[in-house]
């Protein structure tokens, strides 16, 4: 029997919890389990035969001794003991190339050099270390993974959706709230820049209940679909969404349009600056200039509330009349109110999409 067990967006930084809330995770660590007595050196070097796909590997016994007992025993006794080629241990759930990568890493440990590894090799080490409970490699992997993700030259700047799915699953598997947040932030930014399409992120976020990531993927998808929706045909049913997802997109479409129309009538409010002696006049001027700027041509659809708030903030910052009529402290507070409103909308996109 085969072995089958499995042990910025410039607007807002996504939430870090895989469940979409702000709950922090403890740092990843393998549970402490009773292990078999330490074997003699020659026993650790004894070989087991392992079959992956159609490739037969000779694997040191020490590789299996890294595993928790229940995984170790399941691996060995659910197929063959691996004591001879005719009765190999059969492993599934990954390719023979991936198993070769984890075996190479095991043999090189503790002299593994993360800079000598491809991103695919590094991710494979993390995935199979987690799958088989390889304690030493898992402890090596987590700081190497963190350094790769958070580097200013991180390969995630040009990575595909497939790589983002793998990295975010690893961050969840290793229970790193920091990495969950960092990966989501980079992924969402790439989506808003139009470099990656949102469907893969939407599916993963839905699978793990990540409301914040899900809200941003729905928003990006809506911006892509908006011209068709505005012109009449509605959502393209061949666009890869199921009926539930289309319902959420439509909910966001009508909710965000309504929200923008309310903002047109009620600009973001701001408190009086300490130095201001005529705040009521500042507020009146602010409302007048807000309404005036709304009349300027804007290339963004009204459903793009985040984009339009960016447009309004930039327009009002450069407005000469606002500069002349508001005290500098009040103008700064008024512009901060627009920025804060944008952040608020970004944090609560899931409400607009009824998630």
C-alpha positions, 0 to 999 in steps of 0.5 A: 500500500502506498504512503498517503498520509499528510502530516501593496497593494499600495492601499492596505497590508493584508491581514496575516491570519489564514482565517482572515482575522488578526489572531497571531500564530505561535511560531512553528515547531514540531511536537516533541515525541518519544523517539526510538533509542539512538542507533549506532553509527553503522545502523544510521547509515544502513540503507533502505530502498524507496520507490517513487514513481518508477525511480528506486532510491537508496535512502539512509536509515537516518532519514527515517529516524528524523520522522515522528514515530507514527509517520516512520512506522506508517512509511515502513510498514504500509508498503515494504520495509525497504530492506531489499529492492524487491520490497521497497518503501513506496512513497506518493504525493510528490515526484521522484525529482522532488524526493531527490531534492529532499534527499540531496538536502538531507545528505548536505545538512547541516552544510546547506547553502540557501544561496545555492538553491533554486526557489523550487528546491527550497520550497520542496525542502519545506514541503517535504520536511513538513510532510514527513516531519523531518525536524532538522530540515524543517528547523533549517528551512524556516529562517531560510524561507523567511530570508527569501520571502522578506528580502528586498530582492525576493524572487516573489517580485517576479514569481507566478501564481503557482509559486505564491500558492506554494509559499502561502501554503508553507507559511500556513503550514509552518504557522508563521503569521509574519510570513502569511502577511508578507506573502499576501501583501506582495501577492495582492500588490502584483494583482493590483499592478495587473501582473497576476490574475486574481483567480488563483488567489481567490480559490486559495483564500476561499479554501483557507478562509482568508477573508482579507485576501479574498476581498482583494482578489474579488476587488481586482476581479471586479475591476477587470469585469467592470467594463463588461458589466457597465456595458450591459452583458454582465459577468462573463459566465466563462470567466472561471467563477462559480455561481457563489463567486459571481454572487459575491462579485455582484454584491461588491459591484452594487455595494461599492457603487453605492458607497462611492455615491455616498462619499460624493455627498459626504467627504471624509471629515477631519478634526480642527488643527490646534493652530486653526481658529476658523475650522468651520470656514475650513470645513466649508471650503473643504466640501466645496473643493471636494465637490469641484474635484468630483466634477473633473474627468476621472478615468476610473469607474465609480465602482473603483472606490480605492482608485478614486480616493487616490485620484481625489487625494492627489487632485486636492493636494495640488489644488491651489484654491484649497492651499490658499483657503485652508491653513496648512495644518488643516489641509494636511489633516483633510488629506490624511482623512482621505488616506484614512478613508481609503485604508478603511475601505481596503480593510473592509472590502470583505463586507462589500462582497458579503464575505 
